[in-house]
Amino acid sequence: TEGAKIEPSCSVECKYLTSADYKDLLWTTMAEFPGLFVILLAVDRIGRKKSMALCFFGFSLCIPPLVACIGRTALTIFIFIARAFITGGYQATIVYTTEVFPTENRALAMGISSGMSRLGALITPFVAQV
């Protein structure tokens, strides 16, 4: 029939995001702010290497519970904490590399790292089913 509404469909059975999904995404994204503020204090108080170690260790502790069958709230909390730790760790790494490595090596390594992260962000929607 003419003017009939065509409903979107997905042949690989993807789920559409709900408002609860967007709320959880917003909460976990806001974790970057506490991660940045905590690392600002930690870098000067306990040092760059210890700050990085603490952040990466904290991140590694938050990841194993994510594969368990836990509730949505607990999952959001673990992702929030993990994202805060990894954001802080990455910022500490940037501070540390500027002090340790020569500019040419640092620029090459950070450029490759940035390129790989962008490639991962590009590929993720095709690999991960939402």
All heavy atoms as an XYZ file, in Angstrom:
989
protein
N       0.833     -1.184      0.000
C       0.000      0.000      0.000
C       0.871      1.237      0.000
O       1.974      1.240      0.506
C      -0.923      0.029      1.232
O      -0.109      0.047      2.387
C      -1.855     -1.157      1.232
N       0.324      2.305     -0.550
C       1.066      3.552     -0.623
C       1.052      4.272      0.710
O       0.041      4.299      1.403
C       0.444      4.457     -1.698
C       1.346      4.612     -2.886
C       0.717      5.516     -3.904
O       0.753      6.728     -3.713
O       0.188      4.950     -4.881
N       2.197      4.851      1.077
C       2.291      5.630      2.306
C       2.384      4.785      3.566
O       2.238      5.300      4.663
N       2.552      3.482      3.407
C       2.658      2.614      4.580
C       3.976      2.889      5.304
O       5.004      3.132      4.674
C       2.588      1.150      4.171
N       3.918      2.854      6.604
C       5.105      3.110      7.415
C       5.971      1.856      7.451
O       5.490      0.770      7.735
C       4.688      3.512      8.829
C       5.845      3.916      9.689
C       5.371      4.403     11.046
C       6.558      4.796     11.882
N       6.183      5.193     13.221
N       7.244      2.031      7.158
C       8.175      0.907      7.171
C       8.886      0.899      8.517
O       9.535      1.869      8.891
C       9.199      1.015      6.024
C       8.469      0.989      4.686
C      10.225     -0.102      6.116
C       9.376      1.246      3.506
N       8.749     -0.176      9.244
C       9.402     -0.315     10.548
C      10.857     -0.747     10.337
O      11.131     -1.605      9.510
C       8.682     -1.364     11.406
C       7.312     -0.953     11.854
C       7.356      0.214     12.835
O       8.270      0.258     13.662
O       6.464      1.073     12.746
N      11.778     -0.136     11.090
C      13.166     -0.571     10.964
C      13.336     -1.981     11.519
O      12.689     -2.360     12.489
C      13.935      0.445     11.823
C      12.934      1.014     12.748
C      11.611      0.929     12.058
N      14.162     -2.748     10.868
C      14.416     -4.103     11.334
C      15.904     -4.390     11.241
O      16.629     -3.749     10.492
C      13.628     -5.117     10.506
O      14.095     -5.096      9.177
N      16.317     -5.351     11.999
C      17.725     -5.725     12.024
C      17.804     -7.230     11.844
O      17.205     -7.977     12.608
C      18.362     -5.278     13.349
S      20.116     -5.591     13.428
N      18.552     -7.670     10.877
C      18.601     -9.087     10.567
C      19.461     -9.882     11.539
O      19.357    -11.091     11.598
C      19.127     -9.285      9.141
O      20.447     -8.782      9.056
N      20.321     -9.211     12.342
C      21.175     -9.934     13.286
C      20.663     -9.835     14.717
O      21.386    -10.071     15.660
C      22.640     -9.447     13.207
C      23.271     -9.844     11.902
C      22.729     -7.969     13.446
N      19.411     -9.476     14.876
C      18.727     -9.417     16.156
C      19.390     -8.456     17.151
O      19.573     -8.778     18.316
C      18.605    -10.809     16.765
C      17.806    -11.763     15.906
C      17.715    -13.152     16.514
O      17.866    -13.281     17.733
O      17.482    -14.091     15.766
N      19.770     -7.287     16.708
C      20.306     -6.261     17.602
C      19.159     -5.683     18.417
O      18.026     -5.638     17.967
C      20.974     -5.136     16.808
S      22.415     -5.660     15.885
N      19.483     -5.237     19.619
C      18.468     -4.618     20.460
C      18.593     -3.102     20.338
O      19.687     -2.567     20.273
C      18.673     -5.019     21.919
C      18.463     -6.497     22.172
C      18.607     -6.817     23.633
C      20.083     -6.969     23.946
N      20.375     -7.325     25.323
N      17.463     -2.435     20.320
C      17.471     -0.982     20.305
C      17.735     -0.468     21.710
O      17.308     -1.071     22.701
C      16.145     -0.437     19.772
C      15.963     -0.726     18.299
C      15.121     -1.739     17.871
C      16.657      0.013     17.351
C      14.971     -2.014     16.533
C      16.504     -0.252     16.001
C      15.668     -1.266     15.601
O      15.527     -1.537     14.279
N      18.433      0.650     21.819
C      18.751      1.208     23.121
C      17.523      1.852     23.742
O      16.751      2.512     23.063
C      19.872      2.244     22.992
C      21.222      1.702     22.516
C      22.205      2.839     22.342
C      21.761      0.682     23.486
N      17.377      1.657     25.036
C      16.252      2.230     25.768
C      16.736      3.470     26.518
O      17.928      3.772     26.557
C      15.683      1.212     26.772
O      16.697      0.930     27.743
C      15.265     -0.074     26.081
N      15.813      4.165     27.156
C      16.206      5.342     27.930
C      17.077      4.941     29.115
O      17.962      5.693     29.525
C      14.971      6.111     28.394
O      14.180      5.318     29.240
N      16.869      3.758     29.685
C      17.717      3.275     30.790
C      19.152      3.063     30.306
O      20.108      3.336     31.041
C      17.160      1.978     31.361
N      19.306      2.583     29.073
C      20.651      2.410     28.509
C      21.364      3.752     28.385
O      22.551      3.867     28.695
C      20.576      1.744     27.129
C      20.065      0.321     27.192
O      20.321     -0.360     28.209
O      19.402     -0.107     26.230
N      20.643      4.761     27.926
C      21.244      6.081     27.786
C      21.587      6.695     29.146
O      22.601      7.365     29.289
C      20.325      7.017     26.995
C      20.308      6.703     25.528
C      19.185      6.154     24.922
C      21.427      6.947     24.738
C      19.171      5.860     23.576
C      21.419      6.646     23.389
C      20.294      6.108     22.809
O      20.290      5.812     21.477
N      20.748      6.449     30.156
C      21.044      6.947     31.504
C      22.307      6.293     32.058
O      23.160      6.955     32.651
C      19.870      6.688     32.441
C      18.689      7.582     32.188
C      17.534      7.212     33.094
C      16.287      7.976     32.697
N      15.106      7.549     33.456
N      22.427      4.982     31.874
C      23.624      4.276     32.337
C      24.867      4.772     31.608
O      25.935      4.934     32.209
C      23.476      2.767     32.133
C      22.449      2.159     33.072
O      22.090      2.825     34.070
O      22.019      1.025     32.811
N      24.735      5.016     30.323
C      25.857      5.538     29.549
C      26.275      6.918     30.047
O      27.462      7.219     30.178
C      25.486      5.604     28.065
C      26.565      6.107     27.111
C      27.770      5.178     27.117
C      26.009      6.252     25.722
N      25.294      7.734     30.382
C      25.591      9.065     30.919
C      26.324      8.963     32.254
O      27.309      9.658     32.492
C      24.298      9.871     31.078
C      24.453     11.270     31.663
C      25.257     12.153     30.709
C      23.110     11.879     31.947
N      25.854      8.081     33.131
C      26.502      7.913     34.429
C      27.940      7.432     34.279
O      28.848      7.924     34.944
C      25.723      6.926     35.300
C      24.614      7.581     36.030
C      23.278      7.436     35.785
C      24.718      8.496     37.121
N      22.559      8.219     36.646
C      23.429      8.873     37.489
C      25.796      9.038     37.819
C      23.166      9.751     38.518
C      25.538      9.919     38.848
C      24.250     10.268     39.195
N      28.160      6.434     33.430
C      29.520      5.918     33.283
C      30.431      6.920     32.589
O      31.628      6.958     32.868
C      29.530      4.581     32.517
O      28.926      4.752     31.231
C      28.790      3.507     33.287
N      29.887      7.751     31.732
C      30.692      8.785     31.081
C      31.113      9.856     32.080
O      32.223     10.376     32.013
C      29.909      9.415     29.918
O      29.549      8.382     29.001
C      30.741     10.445     29.187
N      30.248     10.159     33.031
C      30.586     11.163     34.036
C      31.699     10.700     34.968
O      32.248     11.495     35.732
C      29.341     11.542     34.842
C      28.359     12.362     34.040
S      27.013     13.105     34.987
C      26.467     11.827     36.069
N      32.068      9.440     34.914
C      33.151      8.917     35.754
C      34.493      9.516     35.395
O      35.425      9.453     36.186
C      33.214      7.395     35.634
N      34.611     10.089     34.220
C      35.889     10.666     33.824
C      36.246     11.871     34.683
O      37.418     12.125     34.939
C      35.861     11.036     32.348
C      35.781      9.809     31.464
C      35.897     10.116     29.991
O      36.232     11.248     29.636
O      35.656      9.188     29.201
N      35.262     12.613     35.157
C      35.555     13.793     35.977
C      36.204     13.433     37.310
O      37.244     13.992     37.652
C      34.301     14.644     36.167
C      33.830     15.278     34.894
C      32.640     14.887     34.311
C      34.594     16.248     34.261
C      32.211     15.458     33.125
C      34.164     16.828     33.074
C      32.970     16.429     32.511
N      35.625     12.502     38.103
C      36.321     12.141     39.346
C      37.696     11.540     39.084
O      38.634     11.762     39.854
C      35.412     11.120     40.015
C      34.132     11.168     39.318
C      34.331     11.855     38.012
N      37.816     10.775     38.007
C      39.118     10.197     37.669
C      40.163     11.266     37.420
O      41.314     11.146     37.856
N      39.776     12.332     36.743
C      40.709     13.422     36.469
C      41.088     14.177     37.736
O      42.263     14.489     37.961
C      40.105     14.393     35.453
C      39.961     13.877     34.035
C      39.196     14.881     33.191
C      41.299     13.589     33.434
N      40.101     14.465     38.582
C      40.391     15.224     39.804
C      41.240     14.422     40.785
O      42.151     14.959     41.416
C      39.100     15.694     40.467
C      38.358     16.715     39.661
C      37.014     16.574     39.407
C      39.018     17.819     39.138
C      36.323     17.521     38.650
C      38.342     18.760     38.386
C      36.996     18.613     38.141
N      40.966     13.133     40.904
C      41.746     12.296     41.818
C      43.186     12.169     41.331
O      44.128     12.234     42.124
C      41.074     10.911     41.990
C      41.983      9.938     42.694
C      39.766     11.055     42.739
N      43.372     12.001     40.030
C      44.741     11.843     39.519
C      45.522     13.145     39.626
O      46.747     13.122     39.805
C      44.754     11.281     38.077
C      46.085     10.602     37.765
C      44.496     12.337     37.056
C      46.367      9.404     38.583
N      44.849     14.288     39.558
C      45.539     15.560     39.762
C      46.192     15.618     41.135
O      47.328     16.074     41.277
C      44.562     16.730     39.607
C      44.206     17.139     38.199
C      43.084     18.180     38.224
C      45.401     17.687     37.479
N      45.483     15.155     42.142
C      46.029     15.140     43.499
C      47.045     14.019     43.687
O      48.078     14.209     44.330
C      44.891     14.995     44.512
C      43.848     16.110     44.522
C      42.692     15.746     45.431
C      44.478     17.428     44.936
N      46.756     12.852     43.138
C      47.614     11.685     43.360
C      48.981     11.834     42.707
O      49.989     11.398     43.275
C      46.925     10.430     42.847
N      49.048     12.439     41.538
C      50.323     12.569     40.835
C      51.314     13.379     41.665
O      52.489     13.029     41.772
C      50.113     13.193     39.431
C      51.407     13.720     38.858
C      49.522     12.167     38.494
N      50.863     14.446     42.271
C      51.763     15.279     43.062
C      52.057     14.683     44.440
O      53.136     14.892     44.977
C      51.188     16.685     43.224
C      51.286     17.490     41.939
O      52.203     17.201     41.148
O      50.452     18.382     41.736
N      51.120     13.945     44.990
C      51.312     13.416     46.353
C      52.079     12.111     46.386
O      52.965     11.945     47.216
C      49.965     13.218     47.027
C      49.183     14.502     47.085
C      48.680     14.790     48.406
N      48.053     16.113     48.353
C      47.221     16.531     49.218
N      46.904     15.778     50.229
N      46.705     17.732     49.122
N      51.739     11.166     45.520
C      52.405      9.855     45.588
C      53.311      9.586     44.396
O      53.969      8.553     44.359
C      51.381      8.706     45.751
C      50.458      8.600     44.546
C      50.608      8.857     47.025
C      49.549      7.388     44.596
N      53.349     10.469     43.433
C      54.252     10.301     42.289
C      53.560      9.747     41.058
O      52.449      9.224     41.126
N      54.261      9.885     39.940
C      53.675      9.476     38.658
C      53.565      7.963     38.512
O      52.534      7.436     38.124
C      54.498     10.050     37.502
C      54.202     11.510     37.233
C      55.424     12.337     37.615
N      55.303     13.729     37.197
C      54.936     14.706     38.019
N      54.593     14.452     39.257
N      54.909     15.952     37.599
N      54.655      7.246     38.803
C      54.649      5.792     38.627
C      53.637      5.123     39.552
O      52.891      4.237     39.133
C      56.034      5.219     38.881
C      57.027      5.475     37.796
C      58.339      4.785     38.134
C      59.393      5.059     37.105
N      60.647      4.379     37.447
N      53.615      5.532     40.805
C      52.680      4.926     41.756
C      51.238      5.266     41.397
O      50.342      4.437     41.571
C      53.005      5.383     43.179
C      54.274      4.781     43.715
C      54.549      5.247     45.120
C      55.879      4.690     45.608
N      56.222      5.204     46.940
N      51.010      6.467     40.889
C      49.661      6.847     40.469
C      49.191      5.980     39.310
O      48.051      5.498     39.301
C      49.620      8.312     40.048
O      49.905      9.148     41.117
N      50.086      5.778     38.334
C      49.725      4.916     37.202
C      49.461      3.498     37.672
O      48.478      2.875     37.263
C      50.838      4.917     36.151
C      50.898      6.147     35.317
S      52.011      6.014     33.913
C      53.550      5.574     34.662
N      50.351      2.975     38.525
C      50.180      1.606     39.025
C      48.862      1.462     39.786
O      48.136      0.481     39.604
C      51.360      1.222     39.904
N      48.560      2.442     40.619
C      47.322      2.403     41.394
C      46.098      2.426     40.475
O      45.154      1.642     40.646
C      47.264      3.583     42.361
C      46.006      3.704     43.202
C      45.940      2.562     44.213
C      45.971      5.041     43.906
N      46.118      3.293     39.484
C      44.978      3.394     38.563
C      44.794      2.125     37.743
O      43.674      1.620     37.610
C      45.153      4.597     37.644
S      44.848      6.166     38.450
N      45.884      1.598     37.192
C      45.762      0.398     36.364
C      45.397     -0.821     37.206
O      44.648     -1.692     36.759
C      47.038      0.160     35.563
C      47.277      1.227     34.532
C      48.549      1.724     34.307
C      46.244      1.763     33.783
C      48.781      2.711     33.361
C      46.461      2.757     32.841
C      47.734      3.219     32.630
N      45.905     -0.881     38.446
C      45.530     -1.984     39.336
C      44.048     -1.881     39.717
O      43.329     -2.877     39.709
C      46.419     -1.986     40.581
C      46.138     -3.113     41.517
C      46.473     -4.415     41.177
C      45.519     -2.886     42.735
C      46.201     -5.468     42.032
C      45.245     -3.924     43.598
C      45.589     -5.232     43.248
N      43.602     -0.675     40.047
C      42.186     -0.479     40.371
C      41.290     -0.833     39.203
O      40.235     -1.457     39.372
N      41.709     -0.468     37.997
C      40.951     -0.819     36.797
C      40.876     -2.332     36.638
O      39.809     -2.885     36.354
C      41.596     -0.182     35.568
C      40.968     -0.590     34.275
C      39.752     -0.079     33.886
C      41.597     -1.505     33.440
C      39.160     -0.460     32.683
C      41.028     -1.883     32.251
C      39.804     -1.363     31.870
N      42.018     -3.010     36.842
C      42.032     -4.468     36.669
C      41.167     -5.176     37.704
O      40.655     -6.257     37.437
C      43.464     -4.998     36.701
O      44.022     -4.831     37.991
N      40.996     -4.579     38.882
C      40.107     -5.177     39.885
C      38.630     -4.995     39.534
O      37.789     -5.803     39.947
C      40.372     -4.562     41.265
C      41.687     -4.921     41.935
C      41.801     -4.203     43.269
C      41.819     -6.421     42.118
N      38.311     -3.962     38.794
C      36.909     -3.686     38.440
C      36.430     -4.469     37.223
O      35.220     -4.575     36.998
C      36.725     -2.203     38.182
S      36.891     -1.196     39.650
N      37.324     -5.017     36.444
C      36.929     -5.702     35.216
C      36.371     -7.114     35.444
O      35.350     -7.468     34.851
C      38.094     -5.708     34.207
C      38.392     -4.285     33.756
C      37.820     -6.599     33.018
C      37.217     -3.566     33.130
N      36.984     -7.979     36.286
C      36.442     -9.342     36.435
C      34.972     -9.416     36.846
O      34.248    -10.278     36.325
C      37.356     -9.975     37.497
C      38.636     -9.253     37.348
C      38.259     -7.836     36.993
N      34.468     -8.545     37.737
C      33.038     -8.648     38.059
C      32.114     -8.361     36.869
O      30.944     -8.744     36.894
C      32.828     -7.594     39.154
C      34.162     -7.359     39.738
C      35.135     -7.590     38.624
N      32.631     -7.724     35.837
C      31.780     -7.391     34.693
C      31.371     -8.622     33.890
O      30.377     -8.579     33.167
C      32.480     -6.383     33.779
C      32.792     -5.027     34.404
C      33.483     -4.139     33.391
C      31.539     -4.367     34.933
N      32.130     -9.703     33.983
C      31.760    -10.912     33.242
C      30.802    -11.793     34.028
O      30.265    -12.740     33.487
C      33.009    -11.719     32.808
C      33.867    -10.915     31.872
C      33.806    -12.190     33.999
N      30.616    -11.478     35.314
C      29.677    -12.242     36.138
C      28.249    -11.757     35.873
O      28.033    -10.676     35.343
C      30.025    -12.069     37.615
N      27.316    -12.568     36.231
C      25.905    -12.194     36.083
C      25.508    -11.344     37.283
O      25.065    -11.870     38.311
C      25.030    -13.433     35.989
S      25.304    -14.371     34.494
N      25.702    -10.036     37.166
C      25.340     -9.117     38.237
C      24.238     -8.205     37.726
O      24.004     -8.101     36.528
C      26.561     -8.305     38.737
C      27.202     -7.510     37.592
C      27.575     -9.204     39.389
C      28.352     -6.623     38.016
N      23.575     -7.544     38.643
C      22.467     -6.669     38.271
C      22.925     -5.448     37.502
O      24.112     -5.117     37.455
N      21.969     -4.777     36.916
C      22.262     -3.608     36.096
C      22.896     -2.484     36.905
O      23.825     -1.826     36.443
C      20.976     -3.121     35.429
C      21.179     -2.008     34.469
C      19.850     -1.599     33.827
N      20.108     -0.643     32.795
C      20.022     -0.881     31.499
N      19.662     -2.069     31.082
N      20.276      0.049     30.622
N      22.437     -2.264     38.125
C      22.986     -1.206     38.964
C      24.436     -1.503     39.336
O      25.305     -0.631     39.246
C      22.132     -1.022     40.232
O      20.786     -0.766     39.845
C      22.650      0.114     41.081
N      24.703     -2.730     39.756
C      26.077     -3.121     40.097
C      26.987     -3.024     38.881
O      28.135     -2.578     38.984
C      26.097     -4.531     40.668
N      26.488     -3.417     37.736
C      27.262     -3.333     36.502
C      27.624     -1.886     36.192
O      28.781     -1.573     35.870
C      26.457     -3.934     35.348
C      27.134     -3.996     33.990
C      28.239     -5.040     34.009
C      26.120     -4.321     32.916
N      26.657     -0.987     36.336
C      26.906      0.436     36.090
C      27.926      0.988     37.074
O      28.809      1.762     36.694
C      25.593      1.226     36.176
O      24.661      0.674     35.240
C      25.815      2.690     35.865
N      27.850      0.573     38.329
C      28.806      1.045     39.340
C      30.212      0.564     39.019
O      31.179      1.338     39.093
C      28.355      0.600     40.750
C      27.100      1.371     41.152
C      29.469      0.797     41.771
C      26.428      0.844     42.397
N      30.360     -0.711     38.669
C      31.687     -1.230     38.322
C      32.256     -0.540     37.082
O      33.452     -0.243     37.019
C      31.652     -2.744     38.120
C      31.769     -3.518     39.394
C      30.715     -4.265     39.866
C      32.939     -3.492     40.131
C      30.811     -4.979     41.054
C      33.064     -4.203     41.317
C      31.995     -4.943     41.781
N      31.421     -0.287     36.092
C      31.895      0.415     34.896
C      32.283      1.842     35.246
O      33.287      2.360     34.749
C      30.832      0.377     33.779
C      30.651     -1.050     33.268
C      31.229      1.292     32.628
C      29.520     -1.216     32.285
N      31.504      2.492     36.112
C      31.816      3.854     36.557
C      33.194      3.895     37.214
O      34.041      4.725     36.866
C      30.736      4.325     37.539
C      30.923      5.729     38.024
C      30.318      6.782     37.360
C      31.688      6.010     39.148
C      30.468      8.085     37.803
C      31.852      7.315     39.604
C      31.242      8.350     38.926
N      33.437      2.986     38.152
C      34.717      2.965     38.865
C      35.859      2.608     37.916
O      36.926      3.232     37.945
C      34.644      1.984     40.053
C      33.615      2.470     41.066
C      36.006      1.826     40.710
C      33.265      1.436     42.134
N      35.643      1.617     37.063
C      36.684      1.213     36.117
C      37.032      2.359     35.171
O      38.207      2.610     34.884
C      36.224     -0.009     35.321
N      36.025      3.062     34.715
C      36.284      4.168     33.783
C      37.009      5.323     34.473
O      37.858      5.969     33.868
C      34.969      4.648     33.180
C      35.171      5.536     31.998
C      33.948      5.595     31.144
N      34.174      6.518     30.047
C      33.315      6.737     29.102
N      32.170      6.112     29.090
N      33.585      7.588     28.143
N      36.689      5.573     35.735
C      37.401      6.605     36.487
C      38.875      6.225     36.630
O      39.769      7.055     36.423
C      36.769      6.807     37.851
N      39.144      4.960     36.966
C      40.531      4.505     37.112
C      41.298      4.582     35.794
O      42.438      5.039     35.759
C      40.579      3.073     37.647
C      40.521      2.970     39.131
C      39.547      2.210     39.752
C      41.441      3.612     39.938
C      39.481      2.102     41.124
C      41.394      3.514     41.315
C      40.409      2.762     41.908
N      40.697      4.129     34.703
C      41.431      4.102     33.442
C      41.644      5.507     32.898
O      42.670      5.791     32.283
C      40.759      3.172     32.405
C      41.776      2.710     31.354
C      39.583      3.812     31.746
C      42.877      1.863     31.883
N      40.714      6.411     33.146
C      40.905      7.800     32.736
C      42.064      8.415     33.498
O      42.926      9.080     32.909
C      39.626      8.622     32.966
O      38.579      8.061     32.186
C      39.813     10.066     32.583
N      42.090      8.196     34.811
C      43.197      8.701     35.617
C      44.526      8.096     35.204
O      45.545      8.793     35.115
N      44.542      6.797     34.939
C      45.770      6.133     34.510
C      46.285      6.661     33.185
O      47.489      6.850     32.998
N      45.380      6.904     32.265
C      45.794      7.425     30.965
C      46.362      8.843     31.103
O      47.365      9.180     30.474
C      44.620      7.405     29.988
C      45.016      7.824     28.598
C      45.858      7.032     27.825
C      44.566      9.016     28.055
C      46.237      7.409     26.550
C      44.938      9.409     26.783
C      45.769      8.604     26.041
O      46.145      8.986     24.788
N      45.751      9.660     31.938
C      46.258     11.018     32.142
C      47.629     10.998     32.816
O      48.504     11.786     32.483
C      45.263     11.855     32.951
C      43.945     12.069     32.261
C      44.084     12.653     30.872
O      44.858     13.568     30.648
N      43.340     12.100     29.933
N      47.807     10.098     33.774
C      49.118      9.961     34.420
C      50.161      9.483     33.423
O      51.320      9.916     33.467
C      49.030      9.002     35.606
N      49.772      8.627     32.503
C      50.693      8.146     31.470
C      51.136      9.290     30.568
O      52.310      9.382     30.211
C      50.024      7.041     30.624
O      49.626      5.989     31.495
C      50.951      6.517     29.565
N      50.221     10.152     30.222
C      50.573     11.297     29.379
C      51.564     12.199     30.104
O      52.564     12.644     29.517
C      49.313     12.072     28.955
C      48.507     11.240     27.964
C      49.671     13.416     28.344
C      47.178     11.834     27.589
N      51.327     12.461     31.377
C      52.247     13.290     32.161
C      53.614     12.623     32.258
O      54.654     13.261     32.092
C      51.669     13.567     33.569
C      52.695     14.214     34.467
C      50.429     14.432     33.466
N      53.625     11.323     32.511
C      54.875     10.585     32.689
C      55.695     10.528     31.400
O      56.910     10.719     31.426
C      54.561      9.182     33.200
C      55.785      8.358     33.490
C      56.597      8.657     34.567
C      56.125      7.276     32.688
C      57.724      7.895     34.846
C      57.235      6.518     32.950
C      58.036      6.829     34.036
O      59.153      6.079     34.294
N      55.040     10.257     30.282
C      55.791     10.124     29.030
C      56.417     11.437     28.585
O      57.468     11.428     27.948
C      54.898      9.584     27.892
O      53.775     10.432     27.735
C      54.471      8.170     28.160
N      55.813     12.550     28.923
C      56.418     13.830     28.531
C      57.717     14.087     29.285
O      58.574     14.817     28.802
C      55.461     15.007     28.789
O      55.130     15.057     30.170
C      54.216     14.884     27.951
N      57.878     13.489     30.447
C      59.082     13.689     31.245
C      60.174     12.675     30.941
O      61.343     12.933     31.205
C      58.732     13.608     32.731
C      57.774     14.685     33.176
C      57.283     14.459     34.588
O      57.536     13.377     35.145
O      56.642     15.376     35.117
N      59.827     11.519     30.426
C      60.779     10.427     30.298
C      61.341     10.265     28.884
O      62.539     10.061     28.712
C      60.126      9.106     30.760
C      61.038      7.934     30.545
C      59.745      9.197     32.226
N      60.488     10.368     27.872
C      60.913     10.036     26.517
C      61.182     11.277     25.683
O      60.558     12.321     25.871
C      59.840      9.178     25.829
C      59.611      7.874     26.510
C      58.462      7.651     27.237
C      60.562      6.869     26.442
C      58.247      6.450     27.881
C      60.352      5.658     27.083
C      59.195      5.450     27.807
N      62.100     11.159     24.709
C      62.338     12.282     23.792
C      61.102     12.559     22.935
O      60.258     11.688     22.721
C      63.493     11.798     22.908
C      63.975     10.524     23.472
C      62.980     10.037     24.464
N      61.030     13.766     22.426
C      59.849     14.208     21.689
C      59.547     13.328     20.481
O      58.383     12.990     20.232
C      60.032     15.670     21.242
O      60.284     16.456     22.398
C      58.792     16.182     20.551
N      60.551     12.936     19.714
C      60.307     12.116     18.516
C      59.682     10.785     18.873
O      58.700     10.363     18.255
C      61.617     11.874     17.767
C      62.060     13.022     16.911
C      63.281     12.658     16.095
O      63.474     11.456     15.796
O      64.034     13.569     15.739
N      60.243     10.100     19.848
C      59.698      8.795     20.258
C      58.300      8.937     20.846
O      57.409      8.133     20.579
C      60.613      8.132     21.285
C      61.966      7.801     20.719
O      62.188      7.877     19.522
N      62.893      7.448     21.591
N      58.135      9.959     21.654
C      56.838     10.188     22.300
C      55.761     10.491     21.265
O      54.659      9.961     21.326
C      56.960     11.333     23.304
C      55.724     11.567     24.099
C      55.916     12.647     25.134
N      56.111     13.956     24.521
C      57.187     14.703     24.664
N      58.197     14.285     25.391
N      57.277     15.878     24.089
N      56.085     11.336     20.305
C      55.109     11.696     19.274
C      54.725     10.483     18.439
O      53.540     10.282     18.133
C      55.668     12.793     18.385
N      55.696      9.657     18.092
C      55.413      8.456     17.309
C      54.533      7.486     18.096
O      53.515      6.997     17.586
C      56.715      7.768     16.898
C      56.566      6.476     16.098
C      55.933      6.772     14.749
C      57.910      5.808     15.932
N      54.901      7.238     19.346
C      54.142      6.290     20.170
C      52.727      6.787     20.449
O      51.755      6.028     20.354
C      54.882      6.042     21.481
N      52.594      8.057     20.780
C      51.257      8.591     21.070
C      50.407      8.647     19.809
O      49.198      8.445     19.859
C      51.363      9.973     21.721
C      52.013      9.953     23.096
S      51.163      8.933     24.287
C      49.944     10.074     24.873
N      51.030      8.925     18.666
C      50.304      8.939     17.402
C      49.785      7.559     17.025
O      48.635      7.402     16.611
N      50.639      6.551     17.189
C      50.215      5.178     16.900
C      49.115      4.759     17.866
O      48.112      4.155     17.461
C      51.413      4.213     16.971
C      52.360      4.475     15.790
C      50.959      2.762     16.967
C      53.666      3.719     15.865
N      49.291      5.090     19.141
C      48.283      4.756     20.146
C      46.947      5.419     19.833
O      45.883      4.782     19.898
C      48.774      5.191     21.521
O      47.779      5.023     22.479
N      46.984      6.679     19.478
C      45.753      7.397     19.137
C      45.104      6.797     17.891
O      43.883      6.624     17.832
C      46.061      8.877     18.918
O      44.910      9.566     18.521
N      45.913      6.462     16.902
C      45.382      5.857     15.681
C      44.721      4.515     15.938
O      43.646      4.220     15.408
N      45.350      3.693     16.778
C      44.774      2.384     17.103
C      43.472      2.535     17.898
O      42.529      1.779     17.688
C      45.771      1.535     17.900
C      46.956      1.047     17.104
S      46.427     -0.063     15.783
C      47.061      0.795     14.374
N      43.424      3.525     18.790
C      42.184      3.723     19.551
C      41.058      4.185     18.641
O      39.904      3.792     18.804
C      42.393      4.715     20.694
O      42.591      6.015     20.202
N      41.381      4.998     17.665
C      40.351      5.439     16.712
C      39.896      4.286     15.821
O      38.719      4.185     15.485
C      40.865      6.600     15.877
C      41.016      7.864     16.696
C      41.794      8.932     15.944
N      42.191      9.993     16.824
C      41.547     11.134     16.975
N      40.442     11.344     16.291
N      41.989     12.058     17.794
N      40.837      3.425     15.445
C      40.480      2.248     14.660
C      39.563      1.334     15.475
O      38.572      0.821     14.962
C      41.743      1.499     14.235
C      41.546      0.271     13.367
C      40.955      0.661     12.015
C      42.862     -0.456     13.181
N      39.884      1.162     16.756
C      39.031      0.361     17.631
C      37.645      0.952     17.771
O      36.640      0.238     17.770
N      37.574      2.282     17.899
C      36.270      2.942     18.002
C      35.479      2.791     16.712
O      34.247      2.701     16.735
C      36.467      4.420     18.335
N      36.160      2.746     15.585
C      35.500      2.577     14.299
C      34.966      1.156     14.130
O      33.858      0.953     13.635
C      36.481      2.909     13.168
C      35.970      2.760     11.756
C      35.086      3.947     11.412
C      37.120      2.667     10.784
N      35.719      0.177     14.573
C      35.359     -1.228     14.373
C      34.335     -1.726     15.395
O      33.521     -2.599     15.097
C      36.630     -2.104     14.419
C      37.510     -1.780     13.209
C      36.306     -3.589     14.440
C      38.857     -2.449     13.248
N      34.342     -1.158     16.594
C      33.499     -1.651     17.689
C      32.021     -1.822     17.327
O      31.443     -2.870     17.626
C      33.646     -0.754     18.930
O      35.004     -0.810     19.362
C      32.741     -1.195     20.051
N      31.364     -0.856     16.683
C      29.948     -1.061     16.368
C      29.690     -2.246     15.442
O      28.612     -2.824     15.488
C      29.534      0.252     15.679
C      30.530      1.255     16.110
C      31.797      0.508     16.335
N      30.678     -2.607     14.649
C      30.477     -3.738     13.734
C      30.750     -5.072     14.421
O      30.241     -6.104     14.008
C      31.397     -3.586     12.513
C      31.092     -2.356     11.720
C      31.965     -1.275     11.749
C      29.942     -2.264     10.967
C      31.687     -0.131     11.026
C      29.658     -1.124     10.238
C      30.530     -0.057     10.266
N      31.568     -5.056     15.460
C      31.944     -6.300     16.142
C      31.024     -6.581     17.319
O      30.606     -7.714     17.524
C      33.419     -6.198     16.629
C      33.803     -7.432     17.416
C      34.347     -6.027     15.432
N      30.709     -5.557     18.096
C      29.908     -5.742     19.312
C      28.432     -5.565     19.005
O      28.033     -4.593     18.382
C      30.340     -4.746     20.381
N      27.648     -6.496     19.464
C      26.204     -6.378     19.283
C      25.644     -5.625     20.462
O      25.896     -5.953     21.613
C      25.570     -7.753     19.206
C      24.069     -7.685     19.016
C      23.449     -9.059     18.939
O      24.152    -10.040     18.836
N      22.153     -9.117     18.999
N      24.901     -4.589     20.193
C      24.305     -3.790     21.260
C      23.082     -4.470     21.787
O      22.300     -5.008     21.086
C      23.949     -2.373     20.743
C      23.278     -1.568     21.815
C      25.203     -1.698     20.252
